[in-house]
Amino acid sequence: MSTRYVSGPHLARLLGDVSRERPVYAALARSVRGLVLDGRLALRTRLPAERDLAAALGVSRTTVTTAYDRLRDEGYIESRQGAGSWTALPPVRMSSAEPRPAPPGGRFGRAHPAPDDASFIDLGCATPGAPAIFAEAVAAAVDELPRYSSGPGYEPAGLASLRQVIADGYAARGVPTRADQIVVTTGAQHAFTLLSHLLVEAGDAVMVERPTYPHALGALRRRGARLVPVGVNEGWDVELAAGAMRQAAVRMAYTIPDFQNPTGHLMAADDRAALVDAGRRADAFLVADETFADLAHDLDAPREPPLAAYDTGGRVITVGSASKLLWGGLRIGWIRATAPLARRLTLAREPFDMASPVLDQLIVRELLLRVEEVRAERAESLLRGRDALAGALRELLPGWEFRLPGGGMSLWARIGTPVATALAEAAERLGVRVVAGPVFGADGVLEDYVRLPYVLPPDTLRLAAERLALAYREVRSAPAARPLPAYV
């Protein structure tokens, strides 16, 4: 059930004058959808009754009812008899192979002819398929599984053999680590959610990057944290971050120092040392998300030391994941912390999911034992995709600005006009899904950015760029919309 409520007059102020456009119900639905997508209307916010919003907007109740119906069909509103309606987000399609219902008027709508290739392209998911050695790793893990089947199968901290391999990986990067400092989790999102539950209380200040990983923001919002954004579009300003940590008295800072999601920036060694020192002076924990740390495109380039290499007081907690390097279907992540904190995390996770699947852990162990083969395959594939997408964008959308990252899986493109949400909607009608910039921010900004993963084949990325170019021309040629008022 929703715990937030927005009144009719308040929502009317947020929406602005929607009655100028025709049909009004469509304009109203689009504006509410925009407020949800850019974070100004928080999820699970109970919406005003139809008659109350109609009175506040000066439109008919039928108009509001029709707009609510459209939003409900699209997944942006959920309702229950007697409980009202509240904001939501549609289920995320994590694979372009999943069937997709056609919108009214055909897959691409009546206003647009279908592209030559009518398949839907999902650029919303930055996760590649399994590596070439995956089948061998699965076979080895299945052979190993009987050794574990006589026990209960519940290992809340994770299999000792996997924890040792993960610990050895940190030691090889210059951070001596014991197996009892590792807690295996059911993915990186589970790891971060577990940390937020253990370390953050409602009302605590948490520093986050802007832009950053959206699901981390969601976990912190659900915890009731007070978000303190620090911009990283141009890289890290550690002095600014240190000031924010000190002035806001942050309890925790969440950072992605290695091929930051979505910008692709790589934090320099000096900045890592300075950030850890700032955390020490602010008496704050630093959570370093290393989900992309193994995804350098040039394997011969020197690797920056982990953030934990600069830590002497146990303030840096590291989150790792199998999903980007190995395969998204392996829901295995991990946390590196001090041994006492690892024990607390192990106890704290039991009410949530008890333990992670044994077979998945064994597969991850086999793949990590051959991690250099996987890294080489990923580097070759991602570099090819990056250059193909960049070339297509330069040709088809020359006004868009982006830098070529040295690792990671996405281009963070500045599109030159604050229409990212509208662009994402138009692109979906044309058969390509992208995620607009505001989704990556804590405060409804970044409307002139989109994230564009390059994990798909070059030909598919070229087709996606062609559809994006069509969508961008459509959005740019549309009548200028009145800016929505800021959320206050």
JOUR-V214982 format. One line per field, one symbol per residue. ss: DSSP state (h for helix, s for strand, l for the rest). psi: psi as a letter, one per 20 degrees, with the letter a starting at -180 (. if undefined). burial: b if it has 9 or more other ideal C-beta (glycine too) atoms within 8 Angstrom, else e. A space follows every 10 residues. Layout:
ss->???
psi->???
burial->???
//
This chain:
ss->lllssllhhh hhhhhlllll lllhhhhhhh hhhhhhhlll llllsslllh hhhhhhhlll hhhhhhhhhh hhhhllssss lllsssslll llllllllll llllllllll llllllllll ssllllllll lllhhhhhhh hhhhhlllll lllllllllh hhhhhhhhhh hhllllllhh hssssllhhh hhhhhhhhhl llllssssss lllhhhhhhh hhhllsssss sllllllhhh hhhhhhhhll lsssslllll llllllllhh hhhhhhhhhh hhllsssssl lllllsllll llllllhhhh lllllsssss slllllllll llssssllhh hhhhhhhhhh hhhllllhhh hhhhhhhhll hhhhhhhhhh hhhhhhhhhh hhhhhhllll slllllslls sssslllllh hhhhhhhhhl lsslsshhhh llllllllss sssllllhhh hhhhhhhhhh hhhhhhhlll llllllll
psi->qqiqpprghg hghhhbniih qpqhhghggg gggghghjih oqqkppqqqg hghgghikrq hhggghgggg hghijipqqp piiaqqqrqq ppoipiiqqp qprpjrhjrh ipqprgojqp pojiomprrq rhjghhgggh ghhhghhiii ahionhirph hghgggghgg hhjjnppqhj ipoprmrhgg ghggghhhip qpiqpppqqo raohhggggh ghijqopnqp pjhjapnhgg gghggghilq hqppqniomp ojhjqopqgh hgghgghhhg hilqqooook hjhjlqhoii qppqqqhiij pijkhppppr qihggfphin mparppaqgg hhgghghhih igjgrqpggg ghgggghhik hhgggggggg ghgggghggg ggghghmiiq prqoqjaajq popoiipmkg ghghghhhhj kpprpqghhj qikjakikqq pnqlirqghh hghghghhgg hhhgghiqpp qpqqqqp.
burial->ebeeebbbee bbebbbebbe eeebbbbbbb bbbbbbbbbb beebbbbbeb ebbbebbebe eebbbbbbeb bbebbbbebe eeebbbbbee eebeebeeee eebeeebbbe ebeebeeeeb bbbbbbbbee bebbeebbeb beebbeebee eeeebbbbbe ebbbbbbbbb bebebebebb bbbbbbbbbb bbbbbbbbeb eeebbbbbbb bbbbebbbbb bebebebbbb bbeeebebeb bbebbbebeb bbbbbbbbbb bbbbbbbeee bbbbbbbbbb ebebbbbbbb bbbebbbeee eeebbbbbbb beeebbbbbb bbbbbbbbeb bbbbbbbebe bbbbbbebbe eeeeebebbb bbbbbbbbeb bebbbbbbbe bbbbbbbbbb ebbeebbeeb ebeebbbbbb bbbbbeeebb bbbbbbbbbb bbbbbbbbbb bbebebbbbb bbbbbbebeb bbbbbbbbbb bbebbeeeee eeebeebe
//
